[in-house]
Amino acid sequence: MKDEVFYSKGMKHVKEDYPDLYKENVSLNEVTFSGKVLDYKTQKLIALGITATNSDSRAVKNQIKSTMKEFNVTKDEIVDVLRVVLLIAGKPAFMNAINILYELTEK
């Protein structure tokens, strides 16, 4: 997660009220998205897939938007990720993410 971008609404409160916990979250993200073997783009696509399995529409939307913006990822690349979501998490999670993807790309 580059540039300390957190999609959880609660992270704002953690940053303000518990700076020690916020700092640890930033450190964890830096270690996680280190790109030691997999490049950052691949890691972001994995994060998108994991997020989509949870069917959290807000988080899925933010992940799709940031992945497309940061890496110029195509709709087809995202659909490839979502194919795995369909297999692992099922049709509801897949369709939720597909609907969000088309909402964002048909504007």
Backbone atoms as SQL, in Angstrom:
CREATE TABLE atoms (id INTEGER PRIMARY KEY, chain TEXT, resi INTEGER, resn TEXT, atom TEXT, x REAL, y REAL, z REAL);
INSERT INTO atoms VALUES
  (1, 'A', 1, 'MET', 'N', 0.859, -1.171, 0.000),
  (2, 'A', 1, 'MET', 'CA', 0.000, 0.000, 0.000),
  (3, 'A', 1, 'MET', 'C', 0.897, 1.222, 0.000),
  (4, 'A', 2, 'LYS', 'N', 0.958, 1.863, -1.091),
  (5, 'A', 2, 'LYS', 'CA', 1.846, 3.005, -1.236),
  (6, 'A', 2, 'LYS', 'C', 1.171, 4.277, -0.726),
  (7, 'A', 3, 'ASP', 'N', 1.976, 5.224, -0.309),
  (8, 'A', 3, 'ASP', 'CA', 1.506, 6.552, 0.105),
  (9, 'A', 3, 'ASP', 'C', 0.483, 6.515, 1.236),
  (10, 'A', 4, 'GLU', 'N', 0.550, 5.534, 2.090),
  (11, 'A', 4, 'GLU', 'CA', -0.329, 5.438, 3.257),
  (12, 'A', 4, 'GLU', 'C', -1.802, 5.627, 2.909),
  (13, 'A', 5, 'VAL', 'N', -2.266, 4.929, 1.895),
  (14, 'A', 5, 'VAL', 'CA', -3.677, 4.982, 1.527),
  (15, 'A', 5, 'VAL', 'C', -4.368, 3.797, 2.178),
  (16, 'A', 6, 'PHE', 'N', -5.283, 4.098, 3.097),
  (17, 'A', 6, 'PHE', 'CA', -6.057, 3.061, 3.764),
  (18, 'A', 6, 'PHE', 'C', -7.515, 3.252, 3.404),
  (19, 'A', 7, 'TYR', 'N', -8.198, 2.163, 3.078),
  (20, 'A', 7, 'TYR', 'CA', -9.584, 2.255, 2.648),
  (21, 'A', 7, 'TYR', 'C', -10.574, 2.106, 3.788),
  (22, 'A', 8, 'SER', 'N', -10.118, 1.682, 4.928),
  (23, 'A', 8, 'SER', 'CA', -11.003, 1.546, 6.079),
  (24, 'A', 8, 'SER', 'C', -11.339, 2.928, 6.624),
  (25, 'A', 9, 'LYS', 'N', -12.619, 3.201, 6.788),
  (26, 'A', 9, 'LYS', 'CA', -13.033, 4.490, 7.341),
  (27, 'A', 9, 'LYS', 'C', -12.476, 4.708, 8.738),
  (28, 'A', 10, 'GLY', 'N', -12.340, 3.626, 9.485),
  (29, 'A', 10, 'GLY', 'CA', -11.868, 3.733, 10.861),
  (30, 'A', 10, 'GLY', 'C', -10.406, 4.110, 11.001),
  (31, 'A', 11, 'MET', 'N', -9.621, 3.945, 9.928),
  (32, 'A', 11, 'MET', 'CA', -8.194, 4.226, 10.026),
  (33, 'A', 11, 'MET', 'C', -7.932, 5.702, 10.331),
  (34, 'A', 12, 'LYS', 'N', -8.811, 6.576, 9.910),
  (35, 'A', 12, 'LYS', 'CA', -8.669, 8.008, 10.221),
  (36, 'A', 12, 'LYS', 'C', -8.658, 8.214, 11.736),
  (37, 'A', 13, 'HIS', 'N', -9.533, 7.507, 12.425),
  (38, 'A', 13, 'HIS', 'CA', -9.618, 7.632, 13.877),
  (39, 'A', 13, 'HIS', 'C', -8.396, 7.018, 14.559),
  (40, 'A', 14, 'VAL', 'N', -7.946, 5.907, 14.017),
  (41, 'A', 14, 'VAL', 'CA', -6.752, 5.275, 14.578),
  (42, 'A', 14, 'VAL', 'C', -5.564, 6.224, 14.443),
  (43, 'A', 15, 'LYS', 'N', -5.440, 6.849, 13.281),
  (44, 'A', 15, 'LYS', 'CA', -4.323, 7.777, 13.053),
  (45, 'A', 15, 'LYS', 'C', -4.371, 8.938, 14.035),
  (46, 'A', 16, 'GLU', 'N', -5.560, 9.469, 14.273),
  (47, 'A', 16, 'GLU', 'CA', -5.706, 10.625, 15.169),
  (48, 'A', 16, 'GLU', 'C', -5.559, 10.253, 16.644),
  (49, 'A', 17, 'ASP', 'N', -6.181, 9.142, 17.045),
  (50, 'A', 17, 'ASP', 'CA', -6.264, 8.814, 18.467),
  (51, 'A', 17, 'ASP', 'C', -5.229, 7.802, 18.949),
  (52, 'A', 18, 'TYR', 'N', -4.727, 6.984, 18.042),
  (53, 'A', 18, 'TYR', 'CA', -3.775, 5.934, 18.408),
  (54, 'A', 18, 'TYR', 'C', -2.623, 5.905, 17.407),
  (55, 'A', 19, 'PRO', 'N', -1.804, 6.931, 17.410),
  (56, 'A', 19, 'PRO', 'CA', -0.740, 7.028, 16.398),
  (57, 'A', 19, 'PRO', 'C', 0.227, 5.851, 16.424),
  (58, 'A', 20, 'ASP', 'N', 0.404, 5.214, 17.585),
  (59, 'A', 20, 'ASP', 'CA', 1.292, 4.058, 17.644),
  (60, 'A', 20, 'ASP', 'C', 0.728, 2.892, 16.825),
  (61, 'A', 21, 'LEU', 'N', -0.589, 2.656, 16.909),
  (62, 'A', 21, 'LEU', 'CA', -1.223, 1.602, 16.113),
  (63, 'A', 21, 'LEU', 'C', -1.208, 1.953, 14.627),
  (64, 'A', 22, 'TYR', 'N', -1.415, 3.213, 14.328),
  (65, 'A', 22, 'TYR', 'CA', -1.377, 3.649, 12.935),
  (66, 'A', 22, 'TYR', 'C', 0.013, 3.391, 12.346),
  (67, 'A', 23, 'LYS', 'N', 1.032, 3.757, 13.092),
  (68, 'A', 23, 'LYS', 'CA', 2.404, 3.566, 12.621),
  (69, 'A', 23, 'LYS', 'C', 2.676, 2.087, 12.347),
  (70, 'A', 24, 'GLU', 'N', 2.181, 1.208, 13.200),
  (71, 'A', 24, 'GLU', 'CA', 2.366, -0.224, 12.999),
  (72, 'A', 24, 'GLU', 'C', 1.640, -0.706, 11.746),
  (73, 'A', 25, 'ASN', 'N', 0.451, -0.149, 11.478),
  (74, 'A', 25, 'ASN', 'CA', -0.277, -0.505, 10.254),
  (75, 'A', 25, 'ASN', 'C', 0.503, -0.076, 9.021),
  (76, 'A', 26, 'VAL', 'N', 1.074, 1.113, 9.068),
  (77, 'A', 26, 'VAL', 'CA', 1.886, 1.594, 7.945),
  (78, 'A', 26, 'VAL', 'C', 3.076, 0.671, 7.738),
  (79, 'A', 27, 'SER', 'N', 3.733, 0.293, 8.819),
  (80, 'A', 27, 'SER', 'CA', 4.891, -0.607, 8.716),
  (81, 'A', 27, 'SER', 'C', 4.492, -1.961, 8.139),
  (82, 'A', 28, 'LEU', 'N', 3.367, -2.496, 8.589),
  (83, 'A', 28, 'LEU', 'CA', 2.894, -3.780, 8.081),
  (84, 'A', 28, 'LEU', 'C', 2.613, -3.707, 6.581),
  (85, 'A', 29, 'ASN', 'N', 2.008, -2.616, 6.138),
  (86, 'A', 29, 'ASN', 'CA', 1.740, -2.451, 4.709),
  (87, 'A', 29, 'ASN', 'C', 3.026, -2.352, 3.907),
  (88, 'A', 30, 'GLU', 'N', 4.012, -1.647, 4.446),
  (89, 'A', 30, 'GLU', 'CA', 5.287, -1.520, 3.743),
  (90, 'A', 30, 'GLU', 'C', 5.972, -2.876, 3.600),
  (91, 'A', 31, 'VAL', 'N', 5.905, -3.685, 4.650),
  (92, 'A', 31, 'VAL', 'CA', 6.512, -5.017, 4.598),
  (93, 'A', 31, 'VAL', 'C', 5.733, -5.926, 3.653),
  (94, 'A', 32, 'THR', 'N', 4.403, -5.825, 3.701),
  (95, 'A', 32, 'THR', 'CA', 3.554, -6.672, 2.871),
  (96, 'A', 32, 'THR', 'C', 3.735, -6.365, 1.394),
  (97, 'A', 33, 'PHE', 'N', 3.677, -5.104, 1.052),
  (98, 'A', 33, 'PHE', 'CA', 3.779, -4.696, -0.357),
  (99, 'A', 33, 'PHE', 'C', 5.219, -4.330, -0.714),
  (100, 'A', 34, 'SER', 'N', 6.133, -5.213, -0.354),
  (101, 'A', 34, 'SER', 'CA', 7.559, -4.942, -0.562),
  (102, 'A', 34, 'SER', 'C', 8.029, -5.264, -1.969),
  (103, 'A', 35, 'GLY', 'N', 7.315, -6.141, -2.651),
  (104, 'A', 35, 'GLY', 'CA', 7.716, -6.509, -4.000),
  (105, 'A', 35, 'GLY', 'C', 9.003, -7.318, -4.044),
  (106, 'A', 36, 'LYS', 'N', 9.252, -8.115, -3.021),
  (107, 'A', 36, 'LYS', 'CA', 10.502, -8.891, -2.995),
  (108, 'A', 36, 'LYS', 'C', 10.550, -9.925, -4.113),
  (109, 'A', 37, 'VAL', 'N', 9.456, -10.631, -4.343),
  (110, 'A', 37, 'VAL', 'CA', 9.417, -11.616, -5.420),
  (111, 'A', 37, 'VAL', 'C', 8.340, -11.230, -6.429),
  (112, 'A', 38, 'LEU', 'N', 7.135, -10.972, -5.934),
  (113, 'A', 38, 'LEU', 'CA', 6.053, -10.510, -6.807),
  (114, 'A', 38, 'LEU', 'C', 6.098, -8.998, -6.894),
  (115, 'A', 39, 'ASP', 'N', 5.882, -8.470, -8.072),
  (116, 'A', 39, 'ASP', 'CA', 5.881, -7.015, -8.192),
  (117, 'A', 39, 'ASP', 'C', 4.615, -6.433, -7.552),
  (118, 'A', 40, 'TYR', 'N', 4.664, -5.142, -7.302),
  (119, 'A', 40, 'TYR', 'CA', 3.576, -4.457, -6.600),
  (120, 'A', 40, 'TYR', 'C', 2.246, -4.584, -7.345),
  (121, 'A', 41, 'LYS', 'N', 2.273, -4.527, -8.672),
  (122, 'A', 41, 'LYS', 'CA', 1.041, -4.673, -9.452),
  (123, 'A', 41, 'LYS', 'C', 0.393, -6.029, -9.174),
  (124, 'A', 42, 'THR', 'N', 1.184, -7.071, -9.194),
  (125, 'A', 42, 'THR', 'CA', 0.652, -8.417, -8.919),
  (126, 'A', 42, 'THR', 'C', 0.094, -8.483, -7.509),
  (127, 'A', 43, 'GLN', 'N', 0.796, -7.899, -6.561),
  (128, 'A', 43, 'GLN', 'CA', 0.308, -7.883, -5.183),
  (129, 'A', 43, 'GLN', 'C', -1.016, -7.133, -5.070),
  (130, 'A', 44, 'LYS', 'N', -1.140, -6.030, -5.785),
  (131, 'A', 44, 'LYS', 'CA', -2.400, -5.271, -5.768),
  (132, 'A', 44, 'LYS', 'C', -3.540, -6.079, -6.382),
  (133, 'A', 45, 'LEU', 'N', -3.261, -6.829, -7.447),
  (134, 'A', 45, 'LEU', 'CA', -4.294, -7.668, -8.051),
  (135, 'A', 45, 'LEU', 'C', -4.720, -8.780, -7.094),
  (136, 'A', 46, 'ILE', 'N', -3.776, -9.312, -6.341),
  (137, 'A', 46, 'ILE', 'CA', -4.122, -10.309, -5.326),
  (138, 'A', 46, 'ILE', 'C', -4.993, -9.661, -4.245),
  (139, 'A', 47, 'ALA', 'N', -4.616, -8.478, -3.812),
  (140, 'A', 47, 'ALA', 'CA', -5.410, -7.764, -2.802),
  (141, 'A', 47, 'ALA', 'C', -6.826, -7.505, -3.310),
  (142, 'A', 48, 'LEU', 'N', -6.948, -7.159, -4.566),
  (143, 'A', 48, 'LEU', 'CA', -8.268, -6.949, -5.166),
  (144, 'A', 48, 'LEU', 'C', -9.087, -8.237, -5.106),
  (145, 'A', 49, 'GLY', 'N', -8.481, -9.347, -5.463),
  (146, 'A', 49, 'GLY', 'CA', -9.184, -10.623, -5.425),
  (147, 'A', 49, 'GLY', 'C', -9.634, -10.996, -4.025),
  (148, 'A', 50, 'ILE', 'N', -8.769, -10.810, -3.061),
  (149, 'A', 50, 'ILE', 'CA', -9.128, -11.112, -1.673),
  (150, 'A', 50, 'ILE', 'C', -10.254, -10.204, -1.207),
  (151, 'A', 51, 'THR', 'N', -10.151, -8.937, -1.526),
  (152, 'A', 51, 'THR', 'CA', -11.196, -7.987, -1.140),
  (153, 'A', 51, 'THR', 'C', -12.525, -8.364, -1.772),
  (154, 'A', 52, 'ALA', 'N', -12.499, -8.754, -3.029),
  (155, 'A', 52, 'ALA', 'CA', -13.733, -9.118, -3.728),
  (156, 'A', 52, 'ALA', 'C', -14.400, -10.332, -3.087),
  (157, 'A', 53, 'THR', 'N', -13.624, -11.256, -2.540),
  (158, 'A', 53, 'THR', 'CA', -14.232, -12.435, -1.911),
  (159, 'A', 53, 'THR', 'C', -15.063, -12.068, -0.691),
  (160, 'A', 54, 'ASN', 'N', -14.784, -10.917, -0.089),
  (161, 'A', 54, 'ASN', 'CA', -15.534, -10.484, 1.096),
  (162, 'A', 54, 'ASN', 'C', -16.828, -9.761, 0.752),
  (163, 'A', 55, 'SER', 'N', -17.048, -9.446, -0.519),
  (164, 'A', 55, 'SER', 'CA', -18.253, -8.752, -0.989),
  (165, 'A', 55, 'SER', 'C', -18.485, -7.412, -0.299),
  (166, 'A', 56, 'ASP', 'N', -17.427, -6.764, 0.112),
  (167, 'A', 56, 'ASP', 'CA', -17.530, -5.419, 0.696),
  (168, 'A', 56, 'ASP', 'C', -17.473, -4.428, -0.466),
  (169, 'A', 57, 'SER', 'N', -18.627, -3.947, -0.878),
  (170, 'A', 57, 'SER', 'CA', -18.726, -3.127, -2.089),
  (171, 'A', 57, 'SER', 'C', -17.829, -1.901, -2.054),
  (172, 'A', 58, 'ARG', 'N', -17.789, -1.217, -0.928),
  (173, 'A', 58, 'ARG', 'CA', -16.973, -0.012, -0.811),
  (174, 'A', 58, 'ARG', 'C', -15.498, -0.340, -0.995),
  (175, 'A', 59, 'ALA', 'N', -15.045, -1.406, -0.343),
  (176, 'A', 59, 'ALA', 'CA', -13.642, -1.796, -0.439),
  (177, 'A', 59, 'ALA', 'C', -13.299, -2.280, -1.848),
  (178, 'A', 60, 'VAL', 'N', -14.201, -3.044, -2.451),
  (179, 'A', 60, 'VAL', 'CA', -13.966, -3.528, -3.819),
  (180, 'A', 60, 'VAL', 'C', -13.858, -2.344, -4.775),
  (181, 'A', 61, 'LYS', 'N', -14.762, -1.404, -4.638),
  (182, 'A', 61, 'LYS', 'CA', -14.740, -0.215, -5.503),
  (183, 'A', 61, 'LYS', 'C', -13.418, 0.531, -5.355),
  (184, 'A', 62, 'ASN', 'N', -12.981, 0.733, -4.125),
  (185, 'A', 62, 'ASN', 'CA', -11.722, 1.447, -3.901),
  (186, 'A', 62, 'ASN', 'C', -10.530, 0.672, -4.441),
  (187, 'A', 63, 'GLN', 'N', -10.533, -0.645, -4.280),
  (188, 'A', 63, 'GLN', 'CA', -9.430, -1.454, -4.808),
  (189, 'A', 63, 'GLN', 'C', -9.384, -1.400, -6.337),
  (190, 'A', 64, 'ILE', 'N', -10.536, -1.519, -6.968),
  (191, 'A', 64, 'ILE', 'CA', -10.573, -1.457, -8.438),
  (192, 'A', 64, 'ILE', 'C', -10.090, -0.096, -8.919),
  (193, 'A', 65, 'LYS', 'N', -10.612, 0.957, -8.326),
  (194, 'A', 65, 'LYS', 'CA', -10.224, 2.313, -8.740),
  (195, 'A', 65, 'LYS', 'C', -8.727, 2.539, -8.581),
  (196, 'A', 66, 'SER', 'N', -8.188, 2.158, -7.432),
  (197, 'A', 66, 'SER', 'CA', -6.767, 2.420, -7.213),
  (198, 'A', 66, 'SER', 'C', -5.887, 1.553, -8.113),
  (199, 'A', 67, 'THR', 'N', -6.287, 0.316, -8.343),
  (200, 'A', 67, 'THR', 'CA', -5.504, -0.562, -9.205),
  (201, 'A', 67, 'THR', 'C', -5.511, -0.057, -10.645),
  (202, 'A', 68, 'MET', 'N', -6.664, 0.381, -11.106),
  (203, 'A', 68, 'MET', 'CA', -6.744, 0.915, -12.471),
  (204, 'A', 68, 'MET', 'C', -5.947, 2.208, -12.594),
  (205, 'A', 69, 'LYS', 'N', -6.017, 3.050, -11.582),
  (206, 'A', 69, 'LYS', 'CA', -5.317, 4.337, -11.625),
  (207, 'A', 69, 'LYS', 'C', -3.802, 4.153, -11.532),
  (208, 'A', 70, 'GLU', 'N', -3.349, 3.342, -10.573),
  (209, 'A', 70, 'GLU', 'CA', -1.915, 3.186, -10.351),
  (210, 'A', 70, 'GLU', 'C', -1.212, 2.437, -11.469),
  (211, 'A', 71, 'PHE', 'N', -1.891, 1.444, -12.038),
  (212, 'A', 71, 'PHE', 'CA', -1.208, 0.551, -12.981),
  (213, 'A', 71, 'PHE', 'C', -1.829, 0.512, -14.358),
  (214, 'A', 72, 'ASN', 'N', -2.846, 1.331, -14.586),
  (215, 'A', 72, 'ASN', 'CA', -3.527, 1.336, -15.869),
  (216, 'A', 72, 'ASN', 'C', -4.013, -0.072, -16.222),
  (217, 'A', 73, 'VAL', 'N', -4.466, -0.788, -15.213),
  (218, 'A', 73, 'VAL', 'CA', -4.961, -2.153, -15.384),
  (219, 'A', 73, 'VAL', 'C', -6.246, -2.098, -16.208),
  (220, 'A', 74, 'THR', 'N', -6.390, -3.045, -17.106),
  (221, 'A', 74, 'THR', 'CA', -7.562, -3.078, -17.974),
  (222, 'A', 74, 'THR', 'C', -8.715, -3.824, -17.311),
  (223, 'A', 75, 'LYS', 'N', -9.882, -3.617, -17.872),
  (224, 'A', 75, 'LYS', 'CA', -11.064, -4.333, -17.413),
  (225, 'A', 75, 'LYS', 'C', -10.846, -5.838, -17.545),
  (226, 'A', 76, 'ASP', 'N', -10.235, -6.267, -18.631),
  (227, 'A', 76, 'ASP', 'CA', -9.995, -7.700, -18.851),
  (228, 'A', 76, 'ASP', 'C', -9.045, -8.290, -17.809),
  (229, 'A', 77, 'GLU', 'N', -8.035, -7.536, -17.406),
  (230, 'A', 77, 'GLU', 'CA', -7.134, -8.022, -16.359),
  (231, 'A', 77, 'GLU', 'C', -7.893, -8.203, -15.038),
  (232, 'A', 78, 'ILE', 'N', -8.779, -7.265, -14.738),
  (233, 'A', 78, 'ILE', 'CA', -9.564, -7.371, -13.509),
  (234, 'A', 78, 'ILE', 'C', -10.529, -8.546, -13.597),
  (235, 'A', 79, 'VAL', 'N', -11.125, -8.748, -14.755),
  (236, 'A', 79, 'VAL', 'CA', -12.025, -9.902, -14.913),
  (237, 'A', 79, 'VAL', 'C', -11.254, -11.205, -14.713),
  (238, 'A', 80, 'ASP', 'N', -10.010, -11.276, -15.152),
  (239, 'A', 80, 'ASP', 'CA', -9.211, -12.476, -14.898),
  (240, 'A', 80, 'ASP', 'C', -9.060, -12.728, -13.398),
  (241, 'A', 81, 'VAL', 'N', -8.855, -11.673, -12.630),
  (242, 'A', 81, 'VAL', 'CA', -8.790, -11.808, -11.173),
  (243, 'A', 81, 'VAL', 'C', -10.137, -12.283, -10.644),
  (244, 'A', 82, 'LEU', 'N', -11.207, -11.707, -11.162),
  (245, 'A', 82, 'LEU', 'CA', -12.542, -12.038, -10.676),
  (246, 'A', 82, 'LEU', 'C', -12.966, -13.458, -11.052),
  (247, 'A', 83, 'ARG', 'N', -12.374, -14.024, -12.089),
  (248, 'A', 83, 'ARG', 'CA', -12.638, -15.434, -12.423),
  (249, 'A', 83, 'ARG', 'C', -12.217, -16.334, -11.254),
  (250, 'A', 84, 'VAL', 'N', -11.103, -15.991, -10.645),
  (251, 'A', 84, 'VAL', 'CA', -10.630, -16.756, -9.492),
  (252, 'A', 84, 'VAL', 'C', -11.580, -16.549, -8.313),
  (253, 'A', 85, 'VAL', 'N', -12.071, -15.326, -8.154),
  (254, 'A', 85, 'VAL', 'CA', -13.059, -15.037, -7.102),
  (255, 'A', 85, 'VAL', 'C', -14.290, -15.910, -7.301),
  (256, 'A', 86, 'LEU', 'N', -14.747, -16.026, -8.530),
  (257, 'A', 86, 'LEU', 'CA', -15.915, -16.870, -8.822),
  (258, 'A', 86, 'LEU', 'C', -15.665, -18.305, -8.365),
  (259, 'A', 87, 'LEU', 'N', -14.504, -18.837, -8.674),
  (260, 'A', 87, 'LEU', 'CA', -14.170, -20.209, -8.299),
  (261, 'A', 87, 'LEU', 'C', -14.068, -20.379, -6.783),
  (262, 'A', 88, 'ILE', 'N', -13.421, -19.441, -6.130),
  (263, 'A', 88, 'ILE', 'CA', -13.121, -19.575, -4.701),
  (264, 'A', 88, 'ILE', 'C', -14.269, -19.114, -3.805),
  (265, 'A', 89, 'ALA', 'N', -14.883, -17.976, -4.139),
  (266, 'A', 89, 'ALA', 'CA', -15.880, -17.376, -3.238),
  (267, 'A', 89, 'ALA', 'C', -17.305, -17.523, -3.736),
  (268, 'A', 90, 'GLY', 'N', -17.479, -17.854, -5.005),
  (269, 'A', 90, 'GLY', 'CA', -18.816, -18.073, -5.526),
  (270, 'A', 90, 'GLY', 'C', -19.390, -16.898, -6.299),
  (271, 'A', 91, 'LYS', 'N', -20.573, -17.169, -6.849),
  (272, 'A', 91, 'LYS', 'CA', -21.224, -16.220, -7.744),
  (273, 'A', 91, 'LYS', 'C', -21.614, -14.894, -7.076),
  (274, 'A', 92, 'PRO', 'N', -22.116, -14.866, -5.835),
  (275, 'A', 92, 'PRO', 'CA', -22.483, -13.573, -5.253),
  (276, 'A', 92, 'PRO', 'C', -21.304, -12.596, -5.154),
  (277, 'A', 93, 'ALA', 'N', -20.157, -13.078, -4.685),
  (278, 'A', 93, 'ALA', 'CA', -18.981, -12.204, -4.580),
  (279, 'A', 93, 'ALA', 'C', -18.509, -11.776, -5.965),
  (280, 'A', 94, 'PHE', 'N', -18.522, -12.714, -6.904),
  (281, 'A', 94, 'PHE', 'CA', -18.122, -12.419, -8.278),
  (282, 'A', 94, 'PHE', 'C', -19.029, -11.356, -8.896),
  (283, 'A', 95, 'MET', 'N', -20.339, -11.554, -8.792),
  (284, 'A', 95, 'MET', 'CA', -21.279, -10.622, -9.413),
  (285, 'A', 95, 'MET', 'C', -21.221, -9.243, -8.759),
  (286, 'A', 96, 'ASN', 'N', -21.024, -9.202, -7.461),
  (287, 'A', 96, 'ASN', 'CA', -20.872, -7.921, -6.780),
  (288, 'A', 96, 'ASN', 'C', -19.702, -7.145, -7.374),
  (289, 'A', 97, 'ALA', 'N', -18.566, -7.818, -7.528),
  (290, 'A', 97, 'ALA', 'CA', -17.378, -7.158, -8.074),
  (291, 'A', 97, 'ALA', 'C', -17.553, -6.809, -9.550),
  (292, 'A', 98, 'ILE', 'N', -18.179, -7.683, -10.330),
  (293, 'A', 98, 'ILE', 'CA', -18.435, -7.393, -11.748),
  (294, 'A', 98, 'ILE', 'C', -19.320, -6.155, -11.880),
  (295, 'A', 99, 'ASN', 'N', -20.359, -6.082, -11.087),
  (296, 'A', 99, 'ASN', 'CA', -21.251, -4.913, -11.143),
  (297, 'A', 99, 'ASN', 'C', -20.496, -3.631, -10.827),
  (298, 'A', 100, 'ILE', 'N', -19.621, -3.681, -9.844),
  (299, 'A', 100, 'ILE', 'CA', -18.823, -2.505, -9.481),
  (300, 'A', 100, 'ILE', 'C', -17.864, -2.148, -10.612),
  (301, 'A', 101, 'LEU', 'N', -17.223, -3.151, -11.181),
  (302, 'A', 101, 'LEU', 'CA', -16.294, -2.914, -12.290),
  (303, 'A', 101, 'LEU', 'C', -17.006, -2.211, -13.444),
  (304, 'A', 102, 'TYR', 'N', -18.172, -2.696, -13.817),
  (305, 'A', 102, 'TYR', 'CA', -18.883, -2.085, -14.930),
  (306, 'A', 102, 'TYR', 'C', -19.426, -0.705, -14.574),
  (307, 'A', 103, 'GLU', 'N', -19.797, -0.521, -13.328),
  (308, 'A', 103, 'GLU', 'CA', -20.220, 0.812, -12.877),
  (309, 'A', 103, 'GLU', 'C', -19.084, 1.810, -13.051),
  (310, 'A', 104, 'LEU', 'N', -17.864, 1.380, -12.736),
  (311, 'A', 104, 'LEU', 'CA', -16.713, 2.276, -12.845),
  (312, 'A', 104, 'LEU', 'C', -16.222, 2.470, -14.270),
  (313, 'A', 105, 'THR', 'N', -16.370, 1.473, -15.112),
  (314, 'A', 105, 'THR', 'CA', -15.814, 1.576, -16.469),
  (315, 'A', 105, 'THR', 'C', -16.799, 2.067, -17.512),
  (316, 'A', 106, 'GLU', 'N', -18.056, 2.114, -17.179),
  (317, 'A', 106, 'GLU', 'CA', -19.048, 2.586, -18.162),
  (318, 'A', 106, 'GLU', 'C', -19.396, 4.048, -17.977),
  (319, 'A', 107, 'LYS', 'N', -18.658, 4.742, -17.152),
  (320, 'A', 107, 'LYS', 'CA', -18.930, 6.174, -16.920),
  (321, 'A', 107, 'LYS', 'C', -18.388, 7.007, -18.047);
